[in-house]
């Protein structure tokens, strides 16, 4: 038999610990055979103690290669020209990437077979092997093993919960070998995912007023994003005689539940899509990647059916008393708008409710601003159907500015200047009249409007 090195054959004159690199490379590639007792030229030299060599190969694989490769390696003694050769056969492993225990998931620890050489795998290939592996995203090994957990430790400390190495393994932050999982990556300070926040002028995305990016552990991102939401959760005051009533733009419980839902249930398998928090004049939209879990419809979710895409992350949030794991998030958002969490009879005078959009790969929560002055009440369009008209506060300012160049205005002039319909122009002028900022003169088609000099 002629021996030649190839993509599936490696020749070794004698056993050395360096053979572990070839074991990893074959397990990560198409499998292969190592012949010990044959030199690089293909000449059979043999080994003196084949049983000891086989034991050394098995021990080397057991002690140095992770994940466990023992079920996919076998050794046998072959006789060539009266000389003993150890044949070690390594199958392609199902739990790639395999790596050297003391090097970890780095290019120095992960090898693949290229022709007759065992070469370090690139980070890209390591990531691809991880993504191609079967299993839950949370349980997969993190490519980044240089992780710290300062922010997570602070969260546990706030609630007087200890977090030992044993508990980190129990929670799924590390595996049985002490390697960090993707769950560990999410809760670490090095989490690569971010939440993007933005404030827009008006009710569309045309004009940015402010934008932020929140990074770090998912806990830090969540806390920072919630502070951003609270900063933009304005308060309006009204008075009933001597008594003052404060009303916020959004029920805090609705903001909290919508944000936590986005953090806990998003699909973290993609780095190219971020959770988005968009703050408009009339609403807040919180968009998360991944859509609803498989086999769960929006109707089921709104009815309280609970299904976790990231059960281990949800378990950590449950232990920190951030969620209840009982499918109550949507009902809490709705309860916040139904006044049941505030005890205020003016909190939601028009009965506005949050709405939810679930399409393939995307889930979005829309929370209406309860003190937005530009929102008109529902108007009947046809029996059984309704539409809501939105008028920006900027539009009222534009109408008032028109008085800078003229003494009086007609409804027709407002229509043409703003490019709006007759009914919309009528509502704008009615609102300004109710606020006392303009005064009508005349009647019917002869009506003109003048600026109230006292406003």
N, C-alpha and C positions, 0 to 999 in steps of 0.2 A: 504494500500500500504506500502511495506517495502522499506525503503530508505537505499542504500548502496553506498559508494563512489567507483568510478571506473575511467577508462580512459576518460569517457564521463559524469561523474556525480560528482559534488562538493557540499558538504553540509555546510551551514553556519547558526549558531544560530541567528545571527543578521548582519546587514549591517556594514561593516567597509571599509575604503578606500583601505585596502589590497586586496579587491576583484578584483582590477584592474589586479593583477598578473594572476588570473585565467582566466580573459577575454582574456588576451594576449595569454596565454597557449592554450586555446581552439581554438582561431582563427588561431594559428600557427600549430595546430594538426588536429584532425578529427572533431572538433566542440564539443559541449557539453552543459550541462544544469547545472546552479547553482540554488539550492533551498535555499532560505533565510527564516529561520523560522524552520529549522531542525538541530538538533545538530549532533555531530560526531558519536553518537551511532545509529542514524537513528530515534531518538525520535522527534516527531513533537512538537515544542514549540510555533510556530505561531509568528506573528508580530502584533503590535498594530495599526500601520498606514501603510497599504500596499501601498497606493497611494504615500506616501512620500518615501517609500523604493524604489519603481519602479523609481521615479524621480531621486533619488540618484544614482541608478545603471546607468541610462541613462546618467546623468551628469558626472559620473565617467568615463564612456567609452568615452564620447565626449571630455573631458578635458585632459585625461591622456594617451590615446592610439593613436598611429600613425602607419601607415596611417589611414585615416578615416575608422572606423569600423561601423558607425552608420547604414548603410544599411544591416548589417548582425547580428544585435542583436535585440531581441524583449523581452518584459516582459508581464507577465500575472499573475493574482491572482487566486490561487487554494484553494479550501476548503478541508481540511483533518481533520476529526473528530471534525468538528465545529471550527477549527482554520484556520486562514488565512496564506497562504504560498505564497511568491513571487517566480515565476518560470522565471528565466532569461535564454533564449536560445541564444547561440552564434554559428553561422555557421563557418565552415572552410573558412577563408578569401582568396580571389584571389590575394591579393597584399602582400603576405608574403615576408619578415618577419615583423610581427607587433611587436611593442616595446613600452616601457614606455617613454613618451615624455621627462621626466627629466633625464632619464638614457641613452637614445640613443641606437645605435646599438652595444651594449656591452652585455656580459653575464649577467650583472646586469639589463639589460633592455629587453632582449629577453627571453621568457620562452616557454617551450613546455610541453606537458602532457606525463608523464611516469607513467603508472598505475594510482593510485589515488593521485599522487603528481604532482605539477607544479614545474618543475626544470629549472634552467638556461640553455640556449642553449650554446653549445660550439661554438667557432669561426668557426670551420669547418662547423657545421650545419647552422650557419648564412650565410656563404658564399654560401653554397649549395642552401639555400632557395632563395637567391638573384639571383643566376644563373638560377634557375628553374622558376623564375618569368617571365612572359611575358613582352616584352618591349625592347626598344633599350638599348644597353649597356651603352651609355652615360647617360641615364636618370635614371638608377638604382642607388639605394643608395650605397654610398661607405661604406664598412665595417669599414674603418678607418675614424673616425670623428675628430681626433686631427690633423688638417691640417693647414699648414702655406703657405703663398703665396708671399714670399719675391722676388723670382726670376721672377714670373709673374708680380708683381708690377713694377719691374725695366723695363720690356719690355714695359709696358703701359706708364710708366713715360718718357721713351726715346722718345715716340711719342706724348707726352703731352696729353694723354688720361686719364681721371679720371676713377676710378673703385670703385664705391660705392657698398653698400650691395644690393641696388635695381638693379644696373647694373649686379652684379654677379648672381642675380636670373634671370634677363632677358636673360643673356647669357647661363643659364642652369648649372652654377657652383653650385648653391644651388637650392633646390626645394621650394615650397610655405611654407613649415614648417621651412625653414632655415637650413635644413640638406644638407650636401655635397653629391653631386652625383659622379658617376664614372668620369664624365667629370672634376669635381672639383679635384678628385684624380690625374688625368693625368697632370693637370696644376699646381698642388701643389708641394712644395719642397719634399714631401714624396712619389712622384710617384714611384711605385714599379718596373716599367719596366725600362730596360736599353738598350743602344746601345753598341754593342761590335765592337771594331775596331782592325784591325791587319794589319801589313806589312809583306809581305813574300819575301824572296829572290827567284828570278826566277819567273816562270810562273805557279807554282803549290803550293799546301798547305803543302809541305813536310818540309819546313824550315822557322820557324818564325824568323823574325828580330825584331819585336816589337809588343806588344799588349796592348790595353787599354780598360777600361770599363767606359762609360759615364752615370752618374746617375743624379738624381734630377728631377726637373720639365722638361717637354718635351722641354721647351724653352732652358733651360741650356744644356740639352743633345744635342739639335740641334746645338747650338752655339759652344759647345766644339767639337762635331764631325766635324763640318765644319772647325774649326781651325786645326784639325788633318789632314783633307784632304788638306787644304791649305799648311800645313807644308810639305806635301809630293807631292805638285804640283810644280815640279822643273821647272827651266827656262834654256833653251839653247839659245845661242847667235850665230848668223851668220852675216857675213859682206859682203856688196856689195860696194866695193870700200871703201870710208870713212864712209859709213853709216852702223850702227849696227841695226840688227833686232832681237828682243827678241821673243822667242816662248815658251809658257808654255806647260807642259805635257797634261793638260786638260783645256778646256774652262771653266772659273769660273762659267759661267751661267749654264753649264751642271751639274757641281758638285752641285750647289745650288739647282737646280730644282729636281735633282734625290734624294737628301737628304730630302728635304721638302716633296716630294711625299711619301717617305717611312714613315716619321713621321706622316703625316696627314691621310694617307689612310690605315695604317696597322690595323690588327685585334687585339685589346687590350684585348679580352676576355680571353686569355691564358697568364699565367705568365711564362710558361715553355719554351717559344720561344722568342728569342731576335732579334731585327733588327741587321743586320751585315753589316759592312763596311770593305771590304777586298781589300787591295792594293797590287797588283802584279807588277812585272816589266813591263808588257805590257798592264795592264788594271786595272780598279777599278770595283769591283762588289758591288752593294748595294742591299741587300736582305731583303725583309720585309714579315712578316707573314700575311696570309689571302688571298692572290691571288687577282684577280679582283672581284669587287662587282658582285652580282648575276645578270644574264641576260646581262652582258657586256662582249663582246669579246675583244681580243687584237686588232683586226682590228678596232673595234668601238672606243676604247680608243685612238689609234694612229690617228684616223680621227678627234678627238676633242670632242667626246661624253664624257660628264662629269657626273659621278655618285659618290657621297660621301658615304663611309661607316660610317664616323664620321662627319655628317653635322654640328654639333655644334662646334666641334673642328675646322673644316674648317672655320666656321664663325668667330671664334676668330682670326685665322690666317689672314683672309681677313680684319678684322678691323685693324689689326696691319700692313697691307699692305705687308704681306709676300707672299700671293697668290692672284690670280685674280678671282678664282672660275668661270673660263670660259673654262676649259679644254685645256689650252695652255701649260701645263708643258712639255709634250712630244715634241711638236713643238719647244719649246725654247731649249730643249736639242739638237735637230737636227739642229736648226739654229746656235747654238754655234759651231758645227762642220762644218757648211757650210760657216763659216767666216762672216755671216751677222751681228754678234755682235762684231766683232773685227776690221773690215776694213783692215785686214792683208792678203796679197796675198801669204804668206808662211805658214799660220797657219795650213793648212791641205792639204799638197801637194798631198797626195795619195787618198784623198776622203774618208777617214775612217768615219764611222758613228756609233753612239751608237746602241746597240741592246737590245731587251727586251725579257724576258722569262716569260711566264705566265702558270703555271701548277696549279693543284688543291691545294689550301692552300699556295702557294708561288708566289711572284712576284719579279723578279730580273732585275736590270738595269746593263748593261755592257758598260763601257766607255773606249774606246781604248786610250792608251797613244800615243800621237802624236810625241813624240821625242824618243820613244823607239828604240834603235839602233839594237836590235836583230830581228826586224820584217822584214821579206822579203816581197817584193811586191807580189801582186797576180800573180799566174802563172796558165795558162790554163791547165786543166787536161783532159777535154773532151769538145766538143762543148756544150756551155750553162752551164757548171759547173766550179766552181773555188774552190781552196783550198788555205789556207794561212799557210805557214810554219813559225814556231817560233824558233829562235835560241837564247839561253840565252847569255848574255855578258860573263858569266863564261866560256862558251865553247871557245871563242876566247882566253881567258887567258890561258886555258889548252893547247891550240895549241902552244902558245908562250912559255909556260913552257917546252914543249917538246924539245925546242932548248937548254935547260940547260944540256941535256945529249947527244946531238948529234949535228953535224954541219949542217946537211941538212935533209929535210923531203920530202917524196913522198906523193901523194894523197892517195895511198893505205895504208900507215902507219897511216894517219889521220883517215881513215875509221875504221881500226882495233882498234886503240887506243880509239876512241870515240864511236865506235859501231854505226856508222851512215851509211846512204846510200851513193852511189857514188855521186849522185847529191847534197846531203847536204854537203859532204866533199868539193866538187868543189866550192859551194857557200861560204863556210867558208874561203877557201883559196883565193877566188876572193876578198872577203871583206877585208881581211888582206892586200892583195896586193894593193887594192885601197886606203887603209889608209897609204900605204907606210911602213908598218911594216915588210913585207917580200918581197923578190925579187925572181922571177922565174929564173931558170938556165936551158938552154936546150929547146927542143921542143918535142911536142907530148908525147908519152909514156915515153920518156927519161927525162921529165921535173922533176926537183927537186926544192925545195924552201929553201932559206937561210934567216936568220934573217938580217934585215937592221941594221947595227951597229949604225946608226944615229938616230934611233927611239926607 
